[in-house]
């Protein structure tokens, strides 16, 4: 009886898991507006906008600090199979970001996940996990 219950629960979980019915993102799936699912700083909002011409805007809006805005053109947009690398230029304060992303999609949602690498005056000082959901 325990085996049957365990099997039933496992089957239910597998049938309702997005991982079972998901697939890797293709290049065109990366295009659009993306909103961070969670952020490391309380009150922060992260937004990523990827255009079909491969230009990208990334913003970090804070409650008590100025918004950080980073933009790149297609020459800083690199795709390696299902991995996307965004290499943002240094801003006026000496900050620079690189974002490495991959993702998956189902019939109803798309997600990006990866690492945001942070640089200050050319030296890497931090890296944080990021997860974005496609804005509907």
C-alpha positions as CSV (number, residue, x, y, z in Angstrom):
1,X,0.0,0.0,0.0
2,X,2.8,2.4,0.9
3,X,4.5,1.6,-2.5
4,X,1.2,2.4,-4.3
5,X,0.8,5.7,-2.5
6,X,4.4,6.7,-3.1
7,X,4.1,5.8,-6.8
8,X,0.9,7.8,-7.1
9,X,2.5,10.9,-5.5
10,X,5.6,10.6,-7.7
11,X,3.5,10.3,-10.8
12,X,1.4,13.3,-9.8
13,X,4.6,15.4,-9.2
14,X,6.1,14.3,-12.6
15,X,2.9,15.1,-14.5
16,X,2.6,18.5,-13.0
17,X,6.3,19.6,-13.1
18,X,7.2,22.2,-15.7
19,X,10.6,20.4,-16.2
20,X,8.8,17.4,-17.7
21,X,7.2,19.4,-20.4
22,X,9.7,22.2,-20.9
23,X,12.2,22.7,-23.7
24,X,15.3,24.8,-24.2
25,X,14.9,28.4,-25.5
26,X,15.7,29.1,-29.1
27,X,17.2,32.4,-30.1
28,X,13.9,34.1,-30.9
29,X,12.5,33.0,-27.4
30,X,15.0,35.3,-25.7
31,X,13.4,38.4,-27.4
32,X,11.0,40.5,-25.3
33,X,10.6,42.0,-21.9
34,X,11.8,40.1,-18.8
35,X,11.1,40.8,-15.1
36,X,13.3,39.4,-12.2
37,X,11.4,36.8,-10.1
38,X,13.4,37.8,-7.0
39,X,16.3,40.2,-6.2
40,X,19.0,40.3,-3.7
41,X,18.3,43.9,-2.6
42,X,14.9,44.6,-0.8
43,X,12.7,46.7,-3.0
44,X,14.9,46.3,-6.1
45,X,13.3,45.7,-9.5
46,X,15.3,44.3,-12.3
47,X,14.2,44.4,-15.9
48,X,15.7,43.1,-19.1
49,X,14.6,44.0,-22.6
50,X,16.0,42.0,-25.5
51,X,15.2,43.2,-29.0
52,X,15.3,41.2,-32.3
53,X,18.1,43.4,-33.5
54,X,20.0,42.0,-30.5
55,X,20.2,45.3,-28.7
56,X,19.6,44.9,-24.9
57,X,18.6,47.2,-22.0
58,X,19.1,46.1,-18.4
59,X,17.9,48.2,-15.5
60,X,18.1,47.9,-11.7
61,X,15.7,50.1,-9.9
62,X,16.2,50.7,-6.2
63,X,14.0,52.2,-3.5
64,X,16.8,54.5,-2.0
65,X,19.4,54.7,-4.8
66,X,19.5,55.9,-8.3
67,X,18.4,53.5,-11.1
68,X,21.2,51.8,-12.9
69,X,20.7,51.5,-16.7
70,X,22.9,49.5,-19.0
71,X,22.6,49.2,-22.8
72,X,24.4,47.2,-25.4
73,X,24.2,46.7,-29.2
74,X,24.4,43.5,-31.1
75,X,28.2,43.4,-30.9
76,X,28.0,42.6,-27.1
77,X,25.2,40.0,-27.6
78,X,26.7,36.4,-27.8
79,X,24.8,33.2,-28.2
80,X,26.4,29.8,-27.8
81,X,23.7,27.2,-28.5
82,X,21.2,27.8,-25.6
83,X,23.5,30.1,-23.6
84,X,23.3,33.9,-23.9
85,X,26.1,36.2,-22.8
86,X,25.4,39.9,-22.4
87,X,28.6,42.0,-22.0
88,X,27.5,45.5,-20.9
89,X,29.9,48.4,-21.1
90,X,31.2,50.2,-18.1
91,X,28.9,53.0,-16.9
92,X,29.9,56.5,-15.8
93,X,30.5,55.3,-12.2
94,X,33.0,52.5,-13.3
95,X,30.4,49.7,-12.9
96,X,30.2,46.9,-15.5
97,X,27.9,43.9,-15.7
98,X,28.1,40.6,-17.6
99,X,25.0,38.4,-17.6
100,X,25.2,34.7,-18.6
101,X,21.7,33.2,-19.1
102,X,20.0,30.1,-20.3
103,X,16.3,29.2,-20.0
104,X,13.4,27.0,-20.7
105,X,9.8,27.4,-21.9
106,X,6.5,25.6,-21.5
107,X,3.2,26.2,-23.3
108,X,2.4,28.9,-20.7
109,X,5.7,30.4,-19.5
110,X,9.3,31.2,-20.3
111,X,12.1,31.6,-17.7
112,X,15.7,32.7,-17.9
113,X,18.2,31.9,-15.2
114,X,21.9,32.5,-14.8
115,X,24.5,34.7,-13.1
116,X,25.0,38.5,-13.1
117,X,28.7,39.2,-12.8
118,X,29.6,42.6,-11.3
119,X,32.8,44.5,-12.0
120,X,34.1,47.7,-10.6
121,X,36.9,49.5,-12.5
122,X,37.7,46.4,-14.5
123,X,37.9,44.0,-11.5
124,X,35.2,41.4,-10.8
125,X,33.9,41.7,-7.2
126,X,30.6,39.8,-7.1
127,X,28.3,37.4,-8.9
128,X,24.6,36.8,-8.1
129,X,22.0,34.4,-9.3
130,X,19.3,35.9,-11.4
131,X,15.9,34.5,-12.6
132,X,13.7,36.3,-15.0
133,X,10.1,35.5,-16.2
134,X,8.8,36.7,-19.5
135,X,6.6,39.7,-19.1
136,X,3.1,38.9,-20.4
